[in-house]
Amino acid sequence: MFGRFILVLAAVLAGTAQGVQLAAEQNGDHKLRYRIVYDGTNGYATAINGTGASAGAGTRRISPLPAVPSAGMRLLPVGDQHLALEGDDGARNWFYHVVTDRWVAAKDFRFKKGFGPVAWSVVTLYFILMAGMAIHFMRKKKSADDYFRGGGRIPWYVAGMSIFATMLSSVTFLAAPAQYYMSDWRYFPMTIGIFAMAPVVIRYYLPFFRRLKTASAYEYLEQRFNAAVRLFASGAYVVFMISRVAIVTLLPALALNAMTNVSVDGCILVCGAATILYCAFGGFEAVVWSDFVQGIVLVSGAVAIFVALIMGTDGGIAGAWTMAEANAKTTFLDLRFLATEPVLWVVLVLAVVENLSSYTSDQCVIQRYGSVKDEKAARRSIWFNGVFTLLVSALFCAIGTALWTYYCSNPEMLDPSLPKADSILPFFIVSGLPAPVAGLVAAALFAATVSTLSANLSSAATALTADFVLRLRPSMSGEAQMKWGKLFTFASGIMGVAAALALAHCDTRSLFDTFKEFISVLTAGLAGLFFLGVFVRRVKGRAAVVGLVANYAICFTLRYAPLPFARPHVFLVGGIGLLVCVLTAWFASFVMKEGEK
C-alpha cells in the first residue's frame, strides 16, 4: 500500500570526524530514501535522496538541525513528505519537511481539519442550483438531435468553456498544482500544444467533422476505411471512457475524504449517482451548460486559492517570487537533449500528441465543436478554449509555486501525516481558506468532477448508440435512440462507479500509473487512424489495421519489455506509437497494393 513504510534504519554513530548519520527509507512506487549526516563543526547537515519524487535526487545542504543528534536518536518517515526526529526518550519533538526544507517543533503545529457548517451550506446551495438546472433541461422536449448534439444551438463561448471544463478535470485541479509545488515549471510549455494544433484542427479536421453531421465521430472511419475499423475504434473509446470515469471519480473522492471526513466510498457513490442522473435525463445540452457554469466556479475557486496563498506568504507576491526564484522553482526551459527526462522537447512532443488525440479522435471534444450552429462558431470555440486553457494553466502553475512559498513561510500549518502529494491542495482548502470560500472551492472540485464525468458518460452513450445500435437498426425512431442513450449512460456510469469502488480498496497509485500508460497507447492509436484518414489517402482498411497493431507492439515494448538501452520517458511513447502507426500503415498500403481507388 502506498505510504506504508517497510524499513526504518536505526541511527548510526559514525565517529567524531564523520558525525552522526540518520537514515530513513519509504516503500511504495515513489521510494523516498533520506540520509542526514550531522556535521558537528557547524550544525548543518547533508541530505542524500534516492529515487523519491518527493524531494528530488542528489545531495544538498539542508536547514540546521534543531538538536544535536546522538546515537539514541532515530529518523522516522512520516506521511509522504516529512521525517520525524525521535529523541532518546521516544518523543518526536521535531519534524523535517523535505519539500520546503523546514524543521518544525511538534508543539508549534497549528492546522485544522474538516469542514464546518458554513462550508457545508455553500456546497449544499451549489448542488441545489445544479439540480434546478437539471430539472429545467429535463422538462424541455427533445429530439434525438437535441439529446446527442444539443440541436446545434449551443453558443460558441459555451461550447469553448465546455471543452475546457471537459479536458481540465478534477484530476488536473489536484495534480497540476501538486506537480508544480513539488518541482518547477518544466511542464508548463505543454500548454502551448493546443496553439500548435488548433490551426491544423481548424483547417483539416473541423470541416469534415462538421459536414458529417453525425452523433459519433467514428462513423467517419467506416466511410474512410471499413466497418471493422469503426467498431474497433468506438469500442476502444468506450472502454477508455469507462476506465476514465473510475479514475476521475476515485481521485477527487480521496481528496474530498481528506477535506470533509466523509468516507471515500460515500464520496464515490454520491458523486457518481448525481452525475449519472443529471447526464441521463438532461442530455447533451444539460451537460454543456453545466460545464459552462462549473468551469466558471472552478476558475473562481482557483483564483481565491491563489490570493489566499499569496496573502499568507512572507512578503506577499514580491516575497513569493523572490523566494521561488532563489530556489529555482521558476525554471521552465530545460534545453538538454535527453530522451529519459521531461526536458523541453520531450514535453512539447507530449503536448502535440495529446492535443492531436483530443481534438481529432476524442468524442467528448468533437461532440462539442459539432454542437454549435456553424463552422465559424466552432473555430471560435476552439480558440476560446485554447486561450482560456493557457491562462488557467498559468494560474495552476502559480498556485503550485505559491503552495510551496506559503508552507515555507508557515511550516507549522502543514499536517505531517498527509498521505501523498496530491493531498496538499485539498488540505490547504480546508485549513487555509475562510469557511465560505472553502465551501465554494469544494463545490468547484465537485463541479470539475461532475463536468468530466458527465462528458465521459455522454460521449460513451453517444458512441454506443450511434456506432452499434443505430448502425444495426438505421430506421430506429428518435425516441428509441434517446432511450438507448439513457440506458447506456446508466450502464457506463454504473460500471465506472463500480470500478472506482474497487480501485478505492487497491493500491490506487500504481494502478493509476499503469492506467495512464495504457491510455497513452490507446489514444495515440485512435489519433493515428484519423490522421491516416485525413492526410494519407492511399491507406485503406487493411493497412490501417496493420498500423494499429504496430502502434500497440512498439508502445507496449517501450513501456514493459526488457530493453538493451535506456527506456524513453513515458511522454515520448505516444508520439513514437503515433509515428509508427502512420509509417507502418503507409508502407503496408504499398505491400498490399491498396493504392487509390
N, C-alpha and C positions, 0 to 999 in steps of 0.2 A: 504494500500500500504506500502511495507517495507520501512523503513526510515522515515515515517511520524510520527511526534511526536504528541501525543494527550494530553499530560499533562506537564505543566511546573509549578513546585511548587515555590511559592514565597519564598524569603529569610525569615528565621525565626530567630529572635533575642532571643537567649536562656538565656540571662543573662550574667553577667561578669564572673561567675565561669565556665560556660559551653562554652562560646564563641558564635560565630555565625554559624548557620547551613545553608548550601546552598544545595538544592537538585534538581535533575532533573530526569525525567522518560521518557523512549523512548518506543513507541509502535512497535509491529511487532513480528515476530516469535522468534527473539532473543532480548528479552527485556533488556534494559540497565537501571539500577537504580543506581544512584550515589549520595552519600551524603558526603559533605566535612564539617568537623567540625573544625573551626579555634580555635587554642589554642593560646590565646594572650600572653602567657608567653614565647614561643619560636618561634612563627611564623610558626609552622608546622601544618599539617592537617592530619586527618584520613579519608581514603576513604572506604566507605562501599558499596559493589556492590551486586546486586541481582543475577538474573539468566543469566545475559548477557554474551554471548560468547566473547564479545569484550574485556573484561578486567579481566575475571575470577571472582571467588566468594571469599567472605571473607572480612576481614578487614586488611588494611595495611597502613603504613605510606607513604606519598607521598611528592613530592618536595615542598619546601616552597612556599607559596602564594606570588605572586608578589606585592600584595597590601593588606593593612589591610581592610577586608570587613566591611561593615556597613549594617544597616537594610535596606537600599535602594537598595542594590545590588541584582542581580539575577544570577542564574546559568542556562544557556541555552544549551541544547544538540544541536550539530551541526554535520551534516553528520552521519557517523556510529561510529566514534571513538573520536570525540572532544567534549569538553564542552567550552562554552564561558562565561567568567565572565563579565557581563554587569554592568557598573557603575551607579551611581545615575542619571547621565545625559543621560542615554540610549546608551552610546557609548560602543562597545565591544572592549575593549583595550587589553584584554588578552585571550588566548586560551590554554586549557589544553588537552594534548593527553593521553588518558587513557592506551594506549598500551606501549608507551615508557616512561611514567611518566615525561613529559616535559611541561613547560609553555613557550609560545611564545607570544611576543608582536605583535599585529596586524601590526604595522608599519614595522616589521622585515621580514614578509613573502616575499619570493622571489622564485617563481616557474613559470614554463612556461607550456602552454597547446597547443595542436595541432601540426600537422606535417608541416614541411616546404617543399619547392620544392625538396631539395636534398633527403630527406627521401622518398618522393613520387616517385622519379626517381628510387630509388633502388627497391621499391616494384613493380613498373611497369616492370622493367627489369627482375625481378624474374618471373613474370607471363608470360612474352614473352617467356622465356626459357621453362617454363612448357607447354605452348601452342605448342612450337616446338616439344617437346617430344610426346605430344598427337597426333600431325599430323603424326609423324613417325610411331606410332603404328596403327593409323587409316589406313594408306596406306598398311600395311602388310596384306597379305592374311591369313585368319584364318579359322580353322575348329572349330567345337563345342568344342572339347577338348582344343584348343588354347584359345577360348573365356572364358571358365569357369575354366580351370585349368592351363593355360599357357603352355600347351603341355608337361608338366613335365620337362621343360628345365630351370627352374629358379635356379640360383646358390644358394647354401645353405646359404651363407652370406647375399644375397639379401633377401631371404625368412626370415632369422632371423631378419634382420633390419625391414622388413615389419611387422612381428609380433609385434616387439617393437613399431613401429610407430602407428600401429593399436590400441594397448592397451593403449599407452600413448597419449591420445587425448589432444586437446587444453583445455579441462576442467581440466585435470591434470596439464597442463602447467600453468594454472591460480590458481587452487585451492590448489595444494600441497604447493607451496611457501607461499601462504597466510596462510595456516594452520600452518606451522612452524613459520611464522612471528608472528602469534597471540599467539602461545603456545610454546611447547618444542618439543622434538624429539620422543615422545612416539609412534607415528605412524610409525616410520622408520623400526622397526622389521618386519612390514608387508611385506617388500621386500623379506625376506628370504623364504616366502611361495613358491616361484617358485622353489627354490632349494629343498624344501621338496617334491614337487610334480613332478618335472622333471623326476627322476628315475622311479616313478610309471607310468607316462605317456609313457615314452620310453619303459618300459618293458611290459606293459599290453595293452595300448591303441593304440600306434603307429602301431604295426604290423597289427592289423586287419583293421585299417583305411587305411593303405597302400594297403592291399590285396583287399579291396573293389573296389578301382579304380572307384569310382563314384563321380559325381559332388557334391552330397548332402550327408552330414554325417548322415542324418536322415533316409536314406534308410536302414541302419543297423537295426533301430528299428523295421521296418516291418519284416525283416528277423528273428529277435530275438523274437519279441512279436507278433504284428499283424499290419494291415494297419491303424487301428484307432489310435494306439499309435503314429505311424509315422506321420500321418497327423496332429494330435493334436500338437505334438512337433514342427513340421515345422511351422504350423500356429502361434503358440505362439511365436516362434522365430522371425517370420516376424513382428509381432506386436511389439515385443521388439525392433527390428531394426528401424522401422519407428518412434517409440517413441524416441529412442536414437538419431536419425537424428535431430529431433526437438530440443532436449536439446543441442546437440553438436553444432548445428547451432546458437541457441539463445545466449548461454553464451559468446562465443567469439564475437558475434555481439555487445553485451553490452560493452565488453571491448574495441573493436575497435572503437565503438562510442565515448568512453571516450578519445581514443588516437587520432582520426582523425577528429572528429566533423561531420563525415558522419552519417546520421540517422540510427537508429537501423534497421528499415525496409529495407533501402538501402543495409546495410551490409549483411542482411539475403538473399536478392534476388540475389545479385552479387555472393556471395559465393556459394549459392545453385545452381544457374544456371550453373556456371563454373564447379562445381563438377559433376552435372548430365550429362552434355555434355561430359566431359572427361571420365567418367566411362562408359557411354553407348556406345560410339564409339571406345574407346580404348580397352575395355575388361579387363580381369583379369591381363594380362601381363602388360598393361599400369599402372594399379593400383599398382602392386607390385613394379615396377621400380620407379614410382613416390614416393611411400612410402620410398624407399631407399634414394632418393635424399632429400626428405623432412625431413627424420629422421636426416640426416647429418646437414641440415640447422637449424633444431630445436635445436640440441645439441650445434652447434656453437654459436647460439644466446644466449643460456643459459650460456655458458662459458663467453661470452662477458659481460653479465649482472653481473655475479659474480665478475669478475675482476673490473668492474666499481664500484660496491658497496664497495669492499674492499679498493680500492684506495680512496674512499670518506669517509671512516671511520677513526676516530681519532686513530692513532697508527697502521694503516694498519691491516694485518692479525693477528698480535700478540695482538693488541689492541682490535680487534673484538672478539677474543677468550676469552681474559680476561674479557671483558665486558659481554659476553654471559654467561660465566661460573659463574661469580659473581651473576648473576640474574637468575640462574637455568634454562637457556634456552637450555642447552645441555643434560638435563636429558632424558634418553630413556628407562630405565629399572624400571618400576613400578611393583614391585613384590607382591603387595597386592592381596589377593584373593577376588575380588569383581566381581559381575556379572552386575553391573549397570554403570560401568565406563570403559573407554578404557585402562585398565591395560594390562600388558604384555600378559597374557594368553588369554584374550579376543581378542586382536589384532592378535595373532597367529591363533586363530580359524578362524577369518575372512580371514586371509592370505591363509590358507589351502583351505577353501571352495571356495573362489574367484578364486584361480588358478585352482582348480579341475574343476570348472564350465567352465572356459575359455578354458582350454586345452582339455577338453573331451566332451563339448557339444556346444561350440561356433563355428558356421560355419565359421566365419571370420578367426579364428586361425587354425582350422582343414584344411580349404581350402589351407592355406599357407604351412603347413608342408606336405601336399599331393601334392604340385606343383613341388617339386624337383625330381631329377632323380631316387633316390633310398633311402632305409631306413637309410643308413649311413649318407647321406646328410641331411635327416630330423632330425636325432639325433643332428647333428652339429648345425642346425638352431635353435633348441630348447635351447641348451646350450648357443649358441651365444646370443640369446635374453635374457636368464637369467642373464648372466654376464653383458651385456650391461645395462639391466634394473637396476641392483644393483648399477652400477657406476652412472647412470644418476639420480636415486632416491637419492643417496647421494649428488649429485650436487644440486638438487632441495631443499633438506633439508638445505644445506649450504646457498643457495640463500635466503631462508626464514629467517634464522637467520641473514644473512648479511643485509637484508632489515631492520630488527629491529635495528641492530647496526648502520646502516647508518642514519636512522632517529632519533636515539638517539643523534648522533653526529651533525645532521643537521635538527633539528626540524622545522626550518623556511622554509625548502624545501618541506614540506608536505601540500597539499591542505586540509584544514579542512572540505571542503564540499564534500569529497569523499562519495558516497552513500553506499558503502559496502566494506567489507574486500577484496573481490576478485578483487577490482579495484586497489589495491596497486601496483601490479607488472606492469600492463599496464601504470599506472601513472608514475612510475619510468622510464619506457622505453621512454616515451615522454619527461620527464623533466630532467632526469639524464644521458642520453646517448648522444654522438655525433650524429648528424643527419644521417650520413651514416650507423652507427651501429644501430640506432633506426629503420631505414628502413629495415635493414636485420632482426632484431628481429621481427618486424611486419610481414615480409614475413614468418618468422618461425611460427608465430602464425597462419597466413593464411594456411601455409603448414600443420600444425598439424590438423587444421580443415578439410582441403581438404582430407588429408590422412585418417582420421577416417570416414568421410562421404563417401568417395569412397569405403572404405572397407565395410561399412554398406550396401550401396546400392548394391554393387556387390554380397555380400553374400545373401541379401534378394532376389535379382533377381534369383540367382542360386537355392535357396531353392524353390521358387515358380515354376520355370521352371521344375526342376528335380522331385520334390515331388508331384506336382499337374498335370501340363500339360503333361510331359513326361510319367508319370505313367498311365494316361488315353490314351495316344497315343504313345505307345512304339516304333512304326515304324517311328516316325517323323524324317525327314532329319536333318542333322546338320545345314543347312542353316535356316530351320524353327526354330530350337532351339535357334539360335542366335537372330532371330527376336523377339521371345518371351522374351529372356533375356533383349534385349534393351527396349522392351515395359515395362517390369516390373521394370527396372531401372528408366525409366522416371516416371512411376506411383508412385513408392515408394518415389522417390525424391520429386515429387510434393506434395504428402501427407505430407511428413516430413517438407518441407518448409512452407506449409500452416499451419501446427500445430505450427511451430516456430513463424510465424507471429501472430497467435492467442495468444500464450503464452507471446509474447512481450508486449501485452497490458493487461496482467493479473498480479496477484500477483505472479510473477515468482519464488520467493524464496520458498514460501510454496508449490507451485506445484512441484518444483524440489525435495524438501524433500520427498513429498508423492510419487513421481515417483521413487526415489531411493529405498524407502521401498518396493514398488510393484515389482521392478526389482529383488531385493534380494530374494523375494519369488519365482519369476518365474524361475530365473536361477538355484536356488537350486533344484527345481523340475526336470529340464532338466538334471542336473548333476546326480541326483538320478536315473533317467532312465538308463543312460549309465553305472553307477556303478552297477546297478542290472544286466544289460545285460552282463557285463564282469565277475563279481565275484559271482553272485548268480544264478546259472544255473537252479535251480528248479522253479524260479519265471517266470510265463508266462504272457500273455497279461492281463487277468482279474485282477490278483493280482497286476500287475504294476499300473493299473488304480486306484485300491484301495489305493496303496501307495501314488500316486499323490494327491488324494483327501485328505488324511490325512495330507500331507505336507501343502496344502493350508489352511486347517482348523486350524492347530496349528500355522502357521505363522501369519495369519490374526488375530487370537485370541490374540497372544502375542503382536501384534502391536496396535490393535484398540479396543479390548473388555475391559470392566472394569475388573480389576483383584484384588483379595484379597491380593496380595503380590506385592512387588516392581517389576516394569516392567524391564526385562533384557535389556541390551544395544542392540541397533539395530545391532551391529556387530555379535551378537550371534544368531540372528533369523534365518539366512540362514543355519547355522550349525545345529541348532535344527531341522529345517524343513527337511534337508537332512537326518539326523539320523532317524527321524520319518518315512520318506518316505521308507527308506530301511527296517527298522524293521517291519513296518506295512505290506509291500508287502511280506516279508518273512513269517510272521505269516499267512497272508491271503492265501498263497500258500498251507499251510497245511489244513486250513479250507476248501478251495475249492478243495483240493486233486488234485492239478495240477501236482506236482512232476516232475520227469524226464520223458521225452518221447524219 
